């Protein structure tokens, strides 16, 4: 039996289980930090791959240049990944400083702020990847009913680099979804802890 994190061993020696909570929280923070580093790195990579992509073709002595700004979905993808990378960098610094100082547990308002921020960025990155993927399918397959040509047959290099950017952005969005689950767990665990303490007092 244990009350308020204090257990009684067979030798009637009180054992404090708070170290288990700290160890679990430290592992959660480490996983969170790894995810945020991945998101920051791949977010920058996706933004750079798509944002710097261009290809020039000469058609009947007319030069045509394909840029990411020609497709609004790609512009959205670059902006979303830039936001995700910046947000993850700031949150990663907070997480790393907390681990160094040893102040791993945080209060409910901060937990709510982190949870809300992670949810917003997760939805943003998922929406950006979905929009870019749909545009990429149209560019690759075309749309015969609307007489849309297969742009990737003309701008192969451009499409390949955009595909690499979308793949990086997909990993970013999946990592943000996983992070939002971690932040939700961290938030609701605070409420679960208060309920167990109230139960222990009765």
TIRO-2110 file (N, C-alpha, C; in Angstrom, 1 decimal):
// TIRO-2110
0.8, -1.2, 0.0, N, 1, A
0.0, 0.0, 0.0, CA, 1, A
0.9, 1.2, 0.0, C, 1, A
0.4, 2.3, -0.6, N, 2, A
1.2, 3.5, -0.7, CA, 2, A
0.2, 4.7, -0.7, C, 2, A
0.6, 5.7, 0.0, N, 3, A
-0.2, 7.0, 0.0, CA, 3, A
0.8, 8.1, -0.3, C, 3, A
0.3, 9.0, -1.3, N, 4, A
1.1, 10.2, -1.6, CA, 4, A
2.5, 9.8, -2.0, C, 4, A
2.7, 8.7, -2.7, N, 5, A
4.1, 8.4, -3.2, CA, 5, A
5.0, 7.8, -2.2, C, 5, A
4.4, 7.4, -1.0, N, 6, A
5.2, 6.8, 0.0, CA, 6, A
4.7, 5.4, 0.2, C, 6, A
5.6, 4.4, 0.0, N, 7, A
5.3, 3.0, 0.1, CA, 7, A
5.9, 2.4, 1.4, C, 7, A
5.3, 1.3, 1.8, N, 8, A
5.8, 0.6, 3.0, CA, 8, A
6.3, -0.8, 2.6, C, 8, A
7.6, -1.0, 2.9, N, 9, A
8.2, -2.3, 2.5, CA, 9, A
7.9, -3.3, 3.6, C, 9, A
8.3, -4.6, 3.3, N, 10, A
8.1, -5.7, 4.3, CA, 10, A
8.8, -5.4, 5.6, C, 10, A
9.8, -4.6, 5.6, N, 11, A
10.6, -4.3, 6.8, CA, 11, A
10.1, -3.0, 7.5, C, 11, A
8.9, -2.5, 7.0, N, 12, A
8.3, -1.3, 7.6, CA, 12, A
9.2, -0.1, 7.4, C, 12, A
10.0, -0.1, 6.3, N, 13, A
10.8, 1.0, 5.9, CA, 13, A
10.2, 1.8, 4.8, C, 13, A
10.0, 3.1, 5.1, N, 14, A
9.3, 4.0, 4.1, CA, 14, A
10.2, 4.2, 2.9, C, 14, A
9.6, 3.9, 1.7, N, 15, A
10.3, 4.1, 0.4, CA, 15, A
9.6, 5.1, -0.4, C, 15, A
10.3, 6.2, -0.8, N, 16, A
9.7, 7.3, -1.6, CA, 16, A
9.8, 6.9, -3.1, C, 16, A
8.6, 7.0, -3.8, N, 17, A
8.5, 6.6, -5.2, CA, 17, A
8.6, 7.8, -6.1, C, 17, A
8.9, 9.0, -5.6, N, 18, A
9.0, 10.2, -6.4, CA, 18, A
10.1, 10.1, -7.4, C, 18, A
11.2, 9.3, -7.1, N, 19, A
12.3, 9.1, -8.1, CA, 19, A
11.8, 8.4, -9.3, C, 19, A
10.8, 7.5, -9.2, N, 20, A
10.2, 6.8, -10.4, CA, 20, A
9.6, 7.9, -11.3, C, 20, A
8.8, 8.8, -10.7, N, 21, A
8.2, 9.8, -11.4, CA, 21, A
9.2, 10.7, -12.1, C, 21, A
10.3, 11.1, -11.4, N, 22, A
11.3, 11.9, -12.0, CA, 22, A
12.0, 11.2, -13.2, C, 22, A
12.3, 9.9, -13.0, N, 23, A
12.9, 9.1, -14.1, CA, 23, A
12.0, 9.0, -15.3, C, 23, A
10.7, 8.8, -15.1, N, 24, A
9.7, 8.7, -16.2, CA, 24, A
9.7, 10.1, -16.9, C, 24, A
9.6, 11.1, -16.1, N, 25, A
9.5, 12.5, -16.7, CA, 25, A
10.8, 12.8, -17.5, C, 25, A
12.0, 12.4, -17.0, N, 26, A
13.2, 12.7, -17.7, CA, 26, A
13.2, 11.9, -19.0, C, 26, A
12.7, 10.7, -19.1, N, 27, A
12.7, 10.0, -20.3, CA, 27, A
11.7, 10.6, -21.3, C, 27, A
10.6, 11.1, -20.8, N, 28, A
9.6, 11.8, -21.7, CA, 28, A
10.3, 13.0, -22.2, C, 28, A
11.0, 13.8, -21.4, N, 29, A
11.6, 15.0, -21.9, CA, 29, A
12.7, 14.7, -22.9, C, 29, A
13.4, 13.6, -22.7, N, 30, A
14.5, 13.2, -23.7, CA, 30, A
13.8, 12.9, -25.0, C, 30, A
12.7, 12.1, -25.0, N, 31, A
12.1, 11.8, -26.3, CA, 31, A
11.5, 13.0, -26.9, C, 31, A
10.9, 13.9, -26.1, N, 32, A
10.4, 15.2, -26.6, CA, 32, A
11.5, 16.0, -27.3, C, 32, A
12.7, 16.1, -26.6, N, 33, A
13.8, 16.8, -27.2, CA, 33, A
14.3, 16.2, -28.5, C, 33, A
14.3, 14.9, -28.6, N, 34, A
14.7, 14.3, -29.8, CA, 34, A
13.8, 14.6, -31.0, C, 34, A
12.5, 14.5, -30.7, N, 35, A
11.4, 14.9, -31.7, CA, 35, A
11.6, 16.3, -32.1, C, 35, A
11.8, 17.2, -31.2, N, 36, A
11.9, 18.6, -31.5, CA, 36, A
13.1, 18.9, -32.4, C, 36, A
14.2, 18.2, -32.1, N, 37, A
15.4, 18.4, -32.9, CA, 37, A
15.2, 17.8, -34.4, C, 37, A
14.5, 16.7, -34.5, N, 38, A
14.2, 16.1, -35.8, CA, 38, A
13.3, 17.1, -36.6, C, 38, A
12.3, 17.6, -35.9, N, 39, A
11.3, 18.5, -36.5, CA, 39, A
12.1, 19.8, -37.0, C, 39, A
12.9, 20.3, -36.1, N, 40, A
13.7, 21.5, -36.5, CA, 40, A
14.6, 21.3, -37.7, C, 40, A
15.3, 20.2, -37.7, N, 41, A
16.2, 19.9, -38.8, CA, 41, A
15.5, 19.6, -40.1, C, 41, A
14.5, 18.7, -40.0, N, 42, A
13.8, 18.4, -41.3, CA, 42, A
12.9, 19.5, -41.7, C, 42, A
12.4, 20.3, -40.8, N, 43, A
11.6, 21.4, -41.2, CA, 43, A
12.4, 22.4, -42.0, C, 43, A
13.6, 22.7, -41.6, N, 44, A
14.5, 23.6, -42.3, CA, 44, A
14.8, 23.0, -43.7, C, 44, A
15.1, 21.6, -43.7, N, 45, A
15.5, 20.9, -44.9, CA, 45, A
14.3, 21.0, -45.9, C, 45, A
13.1, 20.7, -45.4, N, 46, A
11.9, 20.8, -46.4, CA, 46, A
11.7, 22.2, -46.9, C, 46, A
11.8, 23.2, -46.1, N, 47, A
11.7, 24.6, -46.5, CA, 47, A
12.7, 25.0, -47.5, C, 47, A
14.0, 24.5, -47.3, N, 48, A
15.1, 24.9, -48.2, CA, 48, A
14.9, 24.1, -49.5, C, 48, A
14.6, 22.8, -49.5, N, 49, A
14.4, 22.0, -50.7, CA, 49, A
13.4, 22.6, -51.6, C, 49, A
12.2, 22.9, -51.0, N, 50, A
11.1, 23.4, -51.8, CA, 50, A
11.3, 24.9, -52.2, C, 50, A
11.8, 25.7, -51.2, N, 51, A
12.0, 27.1, -51.4, CA, 51, A
13.0, 27.5, -52.4, C, 51, A
14.1, 26.7, -52.6, N, 52, A
15.2, 27.0, -53.5, CA, 52, A
15.0, 26.3, -54.8, C, 52, A
14.0, 25.5, -55.0, N, 53, A
13.8, 24.7, -56.2, CA, 53, A
13.3, 25.5, -57.4, C, 53, A
14.0, 25.3, -58.5, N, 54, A
13.6, 26.0, -59.7, CA, 54, A
14.2, 25.2, -60.9, C, 54, A
13.5, 25.3, -62.0, N, 55, A
14.1, 24.7, -63.3, CA, 55, A
13.6, 25.5, -64.5, C, 55, A
14.5, 25.7, -65.4, N, 56, A
14.3, 26.5, -66.5, CA, 56, A
14.2, 25.6, -67.8, C, 56, A
13.1, 25.8, -68.5, N, 57, A
13.0, 25.1, -69.8, CA, 57, A
12.7, 26.1, -70.9, C, 57, A
13.3, 25.8, -72.1, N, 58, A
13.1, 26.7, -73.2, CA, 58, A
12.2, 26.0, -74.2, C, 58, A
11.0, 26.6, -74.5, N, 59, A
10.0, 26.0, -75.3, CA, 59, A
9.8, 27.0, -76.5, C, 59, A
10.2, 26.6, -77.7, N, 60, A
10.0, 27.4, -78.9, CA, 60, A
10.6, 28.8, -78.6, C, 60, A
11.9, 28.8, -78.2, N, 61, A
12.7, 30.0, -77.9, CA, 61, A
12.1, 30.9, -76.8, C, 61, A
11.1, 30.3, -76.0, N, 62, A
10.6, 31.0, -74.9, CA, 62, A
11.0, 30.3, -73.6, C, 62, A
11.7, 31.1, -72.7, N, 63, A
12.2, 30.5, -71.5, CA, 63, A
11.1, 30.5, -70.4, C, 63, A
10.8, 29.3, -69.9, N, 64, A
9.8, 29.1, -68.8, CA, 64, A
10.5, 28.6, -67.6, C, 64, A
10.3, 29.2, -66.5, N, 65, A
10.9, 28.9, -65.2, CA, 65, A
9.8, 28.4, -64.2, C, 65, A
10.1, 27.2, -63.7, N, 66, A
9.2, 26.6, -62.7, CA, 66, A
9.7, 26.9, -61.3, C, 66, A
9.0, 27.6, -60.5, N, 67, A
9.3, 27.9, -59.1, CA, 67, A
8.3, 27.5, -58.1, C, 67, A
8.6, 27.4, -56.8, N, 68, A
7.6, 26.9, -55.9, CA, 68, A
6.5, 27.9, -55.7, C, 68, A
6.8, 29.2, -56.0, N, 69, A
5.8, 30.3, -55.9, CA, 69, A
4.7, 30.1, -56.9, C, 69, A
4.9, 29.2, -58.0, N, 70, A
3.8, 29.0, -59.0, CA, 70, A
2.7, 28.2, -58.4, C, 70, A
2.9, 27.5, -57.3, N, 71, A
1.9, 26.6, -56.7, CA, 71, A
1.7, 27.1, -55.2, C, 71, A
0.5, 27.6, -54.9, N, 72, A
0.2, 28.1, -53.6, CA, 72, A
0.4, 27.1, -52.5, C, 72, A
0.1, 25.8, -52.9, N, 73, A
0.3, 24.7, -51.9, CA, 73, A
1.8, 24.6, -51.4, C, 73, A
2.7, 24.8, -52.4, N, 74, A
4.1, 24.7, -52.0, CA, 74, A
4.5, 25.9, -51.2, C, 74, A
4.0, 27.1, -51.5, N, 75, A
4.2, 28.3, -50.6, CA, 75, A
3.8, 28.0, -49.2, C, 75, A
2.6, 27.4, -49.1, N, 76, A
2.0, 27.1, -47.8, CA, 76, A
2.9, 26.1, -47.1, C, 76, A
3.5, 25.1, -47.8, N, 77, A
4.3, 24.1, -47.2, CA, 77, A
5.6, 24.7, -46.7, C, 77, A
6.2, 25.6, -47.4, N, 78, A
7.4, 26.3, -47.0, CA, 78, A
7.2, 27.1, -45.7, C, 78, A
6.1, 27.9, -45.7, N, 79, A
5.8, 28.7, -44.5, CA, 79, A
5.5, 27.8, -43.3, C, 79, A
4.7, 26.7, -43.5, N, 80, A
4.3, 25.9, -42.4, CA, 80, A
5.6, 25.2, -41.8, C, 80, A
6.5, 24.7, -42.6, N, 81, A
7.7, 24.1, -42.1, CA, 81, A
8.7, 25.1, -41.5, C, 81, A
8.7, 26.3, -42.0, N, 82, A
9.5, 27.3, -41.3, CA, 82, A
8.9, 27.6, -39.9, C, 82, A
7.6, 27.7, -39.8, N, 83, A
7.0, 27.9, -38.5, CA, 83, A
7.3, 26.7, -37.6, C, 83, A
7.1, 25.5, -38.1, N, 84, A
7.3, 24.3, -37.3, CA, 84, A
8.8, 24.2, -36.8, C, 84, A
9.7, 24.6, -37.7, N, 85, A
11.2, 24.5, -37.3, CA, 85, A
11.5, 25.6, -36.2, C, 85, A
11.0, 26.8, -36.4, N, 86, A
11.2, 27.8, -35.4, CA, 86, A
10.6, 27.5, -34.1, C, 86, A
9.3, 27.1, -34.1, N, 87, A
8.6, 26.7, -32.9, CA, 87, A
9.4, 25.5, -32.2, C, 87, A
9.8, 24.5, -32.9, N, 88, A
10.5, 23.4, -32.3, CA, 88, A
11.9, 23.8, -31.7, C, 88, A
12.5, 24.8, -32.4, N, 89, A
13.8, 25.2, -31.9, CA, 89, A
13.6, 25.9, -30.5, C, 89, A
12.6, 26.8, -30.4, N, 90, A
12.3, 27.5, -29.1, CA, 90, A
11.9, 26.5, -28.1, C, 90, A
11.0, 25.5, -28.4, N, 91, A
10.6, 24.5, -27.4, CA, 91, A
11.7, 23.6, -27.1, C, 91, A
12.6, 23.3, -28.0, N, 92, A
13.8, 22.4, -27.8, CA, 92, A
14.7, 23.1, -26.8, C, 92, A
14.9, 24.4, -26.9, N, 93, A
15.8, 25.1, -26.0, CA, 93, A
15.2, 25.1, -24.6, C, 93, A
13.9, 25.3, -24.5, N, 94, A
13.2, 25.2, -23.2, CA, 94, A
13.3, 23.8, -22.6, C, 94, A
13.2, 22.8, -23.4, N, 95, A
13.3, 21.4, -22.9, CA, 95, A
14.7, 21.1, -22.4, C, 95, A
15.7, 21.5, -23.2, N, 96, A
17.1, 21.3, -22.9, CA, 96, A
17.5, 22.0, -21.6, C, 96, A
17.1, 23.3, -21.5, N, 97, A
17.4, 24.1, -20.3, CA, 97, A
16.7, 23.4, -19.0, C, 97, A
15.5, 22.9, -19.2, N, 98, A
14.8, 22.3, -18.1, CA, 98, A
15.5, 21.0, -17.7, C, 98, A
16.0, 20.3, -18.6, N, 99, A
16.7, 19.0, -18.3, CA, 99, A
18.0, 19.3, -17.6, C, 99, A
18.7, 20.4, -18.0, N, 100, A
20.0, 20.7, -17.4, CA, 100, A
19.8, 21.2, -16.0, C, 100, A
18.8, 22.1, -15.8, N, 101, A
18.5, 22.6, -14.5, CA, 101, A
17.9, 21.6, -13.5, C, 101, A
17.3, 20.5, -14.1, N, 102, A
16.6, 19.5, -13.3, CA, 102, A
15.2, 19.8, -13.0, C, 102, A
14.7, 20.9, -13.6, N, 103, A
13.3, 21.3, -13.3, CA, 103, A
12.4, 20.7, -14.5, C, 103, A
12.2, 19.4, -14.4, N, 104, A
11.5, 18.7, -15.5, CA, 104, A
10.0, 18.9, -15.4, C, 104, A
9.4, 18.8, -14.2, N, 105, A
8.0, 19.0, -14.1, CA, 105, A
7.6, 20.5, -14.2, C, 105, A
6.5, 20.8, -14.9, N, 106, A
6.0, 22.1, -15.0, CA, 106, A
4.6, 22.3, -14.6, C, 106, A
4.2, 23.5, -14.4, N, 107, A
2.8, 23.8, -13.9, CA, 107, A
1.8, 23.6, -15.0, C, 107, A
0.5, 23.7, -14.6, N, 108, A
-0.6, 23.5, -15.5, CA, 108, A
-0.7, 24.5, -16.6, C, 108, A
-0.6, 25.8, -16.3, N, 109, A
-0.7, 26.8, -17.4, CA, 109, A
0.4, 26.6, -18.5, C, 109, A
1.6, 26.3, -18.1, N, 110, A
2.7, 26.1, -19.0, CA, 110, A
2.4, 24.8, -19.8, C, 110, A
1.9, 23.8, -19.2, N, 111, A
1.5, 22.5, -19.9, CA, 111, A
0.4, 22.8, -20.9, C, 111, A
-0.6, 23.6, -20.5, N, 112, A
-1.6, 23.9, -21.5, CA, 112, A
-1.1, 24.7, -22.6, C, 112, A
-0.2, 25.6, -22.4, N, 113, A
0.4, 26.4, -23.5, CA, 113, A
1.2, 25.5, -24.5, C, 113, A
2.0, 24.6, -23.9, N, 114, A
2.8, 23.7, -24.8, CA, 114, A
1.8, 22.8, -25.6, C, 114, A
0.8, 22.3, -24.9, N, 115, A
-0.1, 21.4, -25.5, CA, 115, A
-0.9, 22.1, -26.7, C, 115, A
-1.3, 23.3, -26.4, N, 116, A
-2.0, 24.1, -27.4, CA, 116, A
-1.1, 24.4, -28.6, C, 116, A
0.1, 24.8, -28.3, N, 117, A
1.1, 25.2, -29.4, CA, 117, A
1.4, 23.9, -30.3, C, 117, A
1.6, 22.8, -29.6, N, 118, A
1.9, 21.6, -30.4, CA, 118, A
0.7, 21.2, -31.2, C, 118, A
-0.5, 21.3, -30.7, N, 119, A
-1.7, 21.0, -31.5, CA, 119, A
-1.9, 21.9, -32.7, C, 119, A
-1.7, 23.2, -32.5, N, 120, A
-1.8, 24.1, -33.7, CA, 120, A
-0.7, 23.8, -34.8, C, 120, A
0.5, 23.6, -34.3, N, 121, A
1.6, 23.3, -35.3, CA, 121, A
1.4, 22.0, -36.0, C, 121, A
0.9, 21.0, -35.2, N, 122, A
0.6, 19.7, -35.8, CA, 122, A
-0.5, 19.8, -36.9, C, 122, A
-1.6, 20.5, -36.6, N, 123, A
-2.6, 20.6, -37.6, CA, 123, A
-2.1, 21.4, -38.8, C, 123, A
-1.3, 22.4, -38.6, N, 124, A
-0.7, 23.2, -39.6, CA, 124, A
0.2, 22.4, -40.6, C, 124, A
1.0, 21.6, -40.0, N, 125, A
1.9, 20.8, -40.9, CA, 125, A
1.2, 19.7, -41.6, C, 125, A
0.2, 19.1, -41.0, N, 126, A
-0.5, 18.0, -41.6, CA, 126, A
-1.3, 18.6, -42.8, C, 126, A
-1.9, 19.8, -42.6, N, 127, A
-2.7, 20.4, -43.7, CA, 127, A
-1.8, 20.8, -44.8, C, 127, A
-0.6, 21.3, -44.5, N, 128, A
0.4, 21.7, -45.5, CA, 128, A
0.8, 20.5, -46.4, C, 128, A
1.1, 19.4, -45.7, N, 129, A
1.6, 18.2, -46.4, CA, 129, A
0.4, 17.7, -47.3, C, 129, A
-0.8, 17.7, -46.8, N, 130, A
-1.9, 17.2, -47.6, CA, 130, A
-2.1, 18.0, -48.8, C, 130, A
-2.1, 19.4, -48.7, N, 131, A
-2.3, 20.2, -49.8, CA, 131, A
-1.1, 20.1, -50.8, C, 131, A
0.1, 20.0, -50.4, N, 132, A
1.2, 19.8, -51.3, CA, 132, A
1.2, 18.5, -52.0, C, 132, A
0.8, 17.4, -51.3, N, 133, A
0.7, 16.1, -51.9, CA, 133, A
-0.3, 16.1, -53.0, C, 133, A
-1.5, 16.7, -52.7, N, 134, A
-2.5, 16.8, -53.7, CA, 134, A
-2.0, 17.5, -55.0, C, 134, A
-1.4, 18.6, -54.8, N, 135, A
-0.8, 19.3, -55.9, CA, 135, A
0.2, 18.5, -56.7, C, 135, A
1.0, 17.8, -55.9, N, 136, A
2.1, 16.9, -56.5, CA, 136, A
1.5, 15.8, -57.4, C, 136, A
0.3, 15.3, -56.9, N, 137, A
-0.3, 14.2, -57.7, CA, 137, A
-0.8, 14.8, -59.0, C, 137, A
-1.4, 16.0, -59.0, N, 138, A
-1.9, 16.7, -60.2, CA, 138, A
-0.7, 17.0, -61.2, C, 138, A
0.4, 17.4, -60.6, N, 139, A
1.6, 17.7, -61.4, CA, 139, A
2.2, 16.4, -62.0, C, 139, A
2.1, 15.3, -61.3, N, 140, A
2.7, 14.0, -61.8, CA, 140, A
1.7, 13.3, -62.8, C, 140, A
0.4, 13.3, -62.4, N, 141, A
-0.5, 12.5, -63.2, CA, 141, A
-1.3, 13.4, -64.2, C, 141, A
-1.4, 14.7, -63.9, N, 142, A
-2.2, 15.5, -64.8, CA, 142, A
-3.7, 15.3, -64.5, C, 142, A
-4.5, 16.0, -65.3, N, 143, A
-6.0, 15.8, -65.1, CA, 143, A
-6.6, 15.9, -66.5, C, 143, A
-6.7, 14.8, -67.2, N, 144, A
-7.2, 14.8, -68.6, CA, 144, A
-8.6, 15.4, -68.8, C, 144, A
-9.4, 15.3, -67.8, N, 145, A
-10.8, 15.8, -67.9, CA, 145, A
-10.8, 17.3, -68.0, C, 145, A
-9.8, 17.9, -67.3, N, 146, A
-9.6, 19.4, -67.3, CA, 146, A
-8.6, 19.9, -68.3, C, 146, A
-8.0, 18.9, -69.0, N, 147, A
-6.9, 19.2, -69.9, CA, 147, A
-5.7, 19.8, -69.2, C, 147, A
-5.4, 19.3, -68.0, N, 148, A
-4.2, 19.7, -67.3, CA, 148, A
-3.1, 18.7, -67.7, C, 148, A
-2.0, 19.3, -68.2, N, 149, A
-0.9, 18.4, -68.6, CA, 149, A
0.0, 17.9, -67.4, C, 149, A
0.7, 16.9, -67.7, N, 150, A
1.6, 16.3, -66.7, CA, 150, A
2.9, 17.2, -66.6, C, 150, A
2.9, 18.1, -65.6, N, 151, A
4.0, 19.1, -65.6, CA, 151, A
5.3, 18.4, -65.3, C, 151, A
5.3, 17.3, -64.6, N, 152, A
6.5, 16.6, -64.2, CA, 152, A
7.2, 16.0, -65.4, C, 152, A
6.5, 15.8, -66.5, N, 153, A
7.1, 15.3, -67.7, CA, 153, A
8.0, 16.4, -68.3, C, 153, A
7.7, 17.6, -68.0, N, 154, A
8.5, 18.7, -68.5, CA, 154, A
9.5, 19.2, -67.5, C, 154, A
9.2, 19.3, -66.3, N, 155, A
10.1, 19.8, -65.2, CA, 155, A
10.4, 18.6, -64.2, C, 155, A
11.2, 17.7, -64.7, N, 156, A
11.5, 16.5, -63.9, CA, 156, A
12.3, 16.8, -62.7, C, 156, A
13.4, 17.6, -62.9, N, 157, A
14.3, 17.9, -61.7, CA, 157, A
13.5, 18.7, -60.7, C, 157, A
12.7, 19.6, -61.1, N, 158, A
11.9, 20.4, -60.2, CA, 158, A
10.9, 19.5, -59.3, C, 158, A
10.3, 18.6, -60.0, N, 159, A
9.3, 17.7, -59.3, CA, 159, A
10.1, 16.7, -58.3, C, 159, A
11.3, 16.3, -58.8, N, 160, A
12.0, 15.4, -57.9, CA, 160, A
12.4, 16.1, -56.6, C, 160, A
12.9, 17.3, -56.7, N, 161, A
13.3, 18.0, -55.5, CA, 161, A
12.1, 18.4, -54.6, C, 161, A
11.0, 18.7, -55.2, N, 162, A
9.8, 19.0, -54.5, CA, 162, A
9.3, 17.7, -53.8, C, 162, A
9.4, 16.6, -54.4, N, 163, A
9.1, 15.3, -53.8, CA, 163, A
9.9, 15.0, -52.6, C, 163, A
11.2, 15.4, -52.6, N, 164, A
12.1, 15.2, -51.5, CA, 164, A
11.7, 16.1, -50.3, C, 164, A
11.3, 17.4, -50.7, N, 165, A
10.8, 18.3, -49.7, CA, 165, A
9.5, 17.8, -49.0, C, 165, A
8.6, 17.3, -49.8, N, 166, A
7.4, 16.8, -49.3, CA, 166, A
7.6, 15.6, -48.4, C, 166, A
8.5, 14.7, -48.7, N, 167, A
8.9, 13.6, -47.9, CA, 167, A
9.4, 14.1, -46.5, C, 167, A
10.3, 15.1, -46.6, N, 168, A
10.8, 15.6, -45.3, CA, 168, A
9.7, 16.2, -44.5, C, 168, A
8.8, 17.0, -45.2, N, 169, A
7.7, 17.6, -44.5, CA, 169, A
6.7, 16.6, -43.9, C, 169, A
6.6, 15.4, -44.5, N, 170, A
5.7, 14.4, -44.0, CA, 170, A
6.3, 13.8, -42.7, C, 170, A
7.6, 13.7, -42.6, N, 171, A
8.2, 13.2, -41.4, CA, 171, A
8.0, 14.3, -40.3, C, 171, A
8.1, 15.5, -40.7, N, 172, A
7.9, 16.6, -39.7, CA, 172, A
6.5, 16.6, -39.2, C, 172, A
5.5, 16.4, -40.0, N, 173, A
4.1, 16.4, -39.6, CA, 173, A
3.8, 15.2, -38.7, C, 173, A
4.3, 14.0, -39.0, N, 174, A
4.2, 12.8, -38.2, CA, 174, A
4.8, 13.0, -36.8, C, 174, A
6.0, 13.6, -36.8, N, 175, A
6.7, 13.9, -35.6, CA, 175, A
5.9, 14.9, -34.7, C, 175, A
5.3, 15.9, -35.4, N, 176, A
4.5, 16.8, -34.6, CA, 176, A
3.2, 16.2, -34.0, C, 176, A
2.6, 15.2, -34.8, N, 177, A
1.5, 14.5, -34.2, CA, 177, A
1.9, 13.7, -33.0, C, 177, A
3.1, 13.0, -33.1, N, 178, A
3.6, 12.3, -31.9, CA, 178, A
3.9, 13.2, -30.8, C, 178, A
4.4, 14.4, -31.1, N, 179, A
4.7, 15.4, -30.0, CA, 179, A
3.5, 15.9, -29.3, C, 179, A
2.4, 16.1, -30.1, N, 180, A
1.2, 16.5, -29.5, CA, 180, A
0.6, 15.5, -28.6, C, 180, A
0.8, 14.2, -28.9, N, 181, A
0.4, 13.1, -28.0, CA, 181, A
1.2, 13.1, -26.7, C, 181, A
2.5, 13.4, -26.8, N, 182, A
3.3, 13.5, -25.7, CA, 182, A
2.9, 14.6, -24.8, C, 182, A
2.7, 15.8, -25.4, N, 183, A
2.3, 17.0, -24.6, CA, 183, A
0.9, 16.8, -23.9, C, 183, A
0.0, 16.0, -24.6, N, 184, A
-1.3, 15.7, -24.1, CA, 184, A
-1.1, 14.8, -22.9, C, 184, A
-0.2, 13.8, -23.0, N, 185, A
0.0, 12.9, -21.9, CA, 185, A
0.6, 13.7, -20.7, C, 185, A
1.6, 14.6, -20.9, N, 186, A
2.2, 15.3, -19.9, CA, 186, A
1.2, 16.3, -19.2, C, 186, A
0.3, 16.8, -20.0, N, 187, A
-0.7, 17.7, -19.4, CA, 187, A
-1.7, 17.0, -18.5, C, 187, A
-2.3, 15.9, -19.1, N, 188, A
-3.4, 15.2, -18.3, CA, 188, A
-2.8, 14.4, -17.2, C, 188, A
-1.5, 14.1, -17.2, N, 189, A
-0.9, 13.4, -16.1, CA, 189, A
-0.9, 14.3, -14.9, C, 189, A
-0.8, 15.6, -15.1, N, 190, A
-0.8, 16.6, -14.0, CA, 190, A
-2.1, 16.5, -13.3, C, 190, A
-3.2, 16.4, -14.0, N, 191, A
-4.6, 16.3, -13.4, CA, 191, A
-4.7, 14.9, -12.8, C, 191, A
-4.2, 13.9, -13.4, N, 192, A
-4.3, 12.6, -12.8, CA, 192, A
-3.5, 12.5, -11.5, C, 192, A
-2.4, 13.2, -11.4, N, 193, A
-1.6, 13.2, -10.1, CA, 193, A
-2.4, 13.9, -9.0, C, 193, A
-3.2, 15.0, -9.4, N, 194, A
-3.9, 15.7, -8.4, CA, 194, A
-5.1, 14.9, -7.9, C, 194, A
-5.7, 14.1, -8.8, N, 195, A
-6.8, 13.2, -8.4, CA, 195, A
-6.3, 12.1, -7.4, C, 195, A
-5.1, 11.6, -7.7, N, 196, A
-4.6, 10.5, -6.9, CA, 196, A
-4.2, 11.0, -5.5, C, 196, A
-3.7, 12.3, -5.4, N, 197, A
-3.4, 12.9, -4.2, CA, 197, A
-4.7, 13.1, -3.3, C, 197, A
-5.7, 13.6, -4.0, N, 198, A
-7.0, 13.8, -3.3, CA, 198, A
-7.5, 12.5, -2.8, C, 198, A
-7.3, 11.4, -3.6, N, 199, A
-7.8, 10.1, -3.2, CA, 199, A
-7.0, 9.6, -2.0, C, 199, A
-5.7, 10.0, -1.9, N, 200, A
-4.9, 9.5, -0.9, CA, 200, A
-5.2, 10.2, 0.5, C, 200, A
-5.8, 11.4, 0.4, N, 201, A
-6.1, 12.1, 1.6, CA, 201, A
-7.4, 11.5, 2.3, C, 201, A
-8.2, 10.9, 1.4, N, 202, A
-9.5, 10.4, 2.0, CA, 202, A
-9.3, 9.1, 2.8, C, 202, A
END
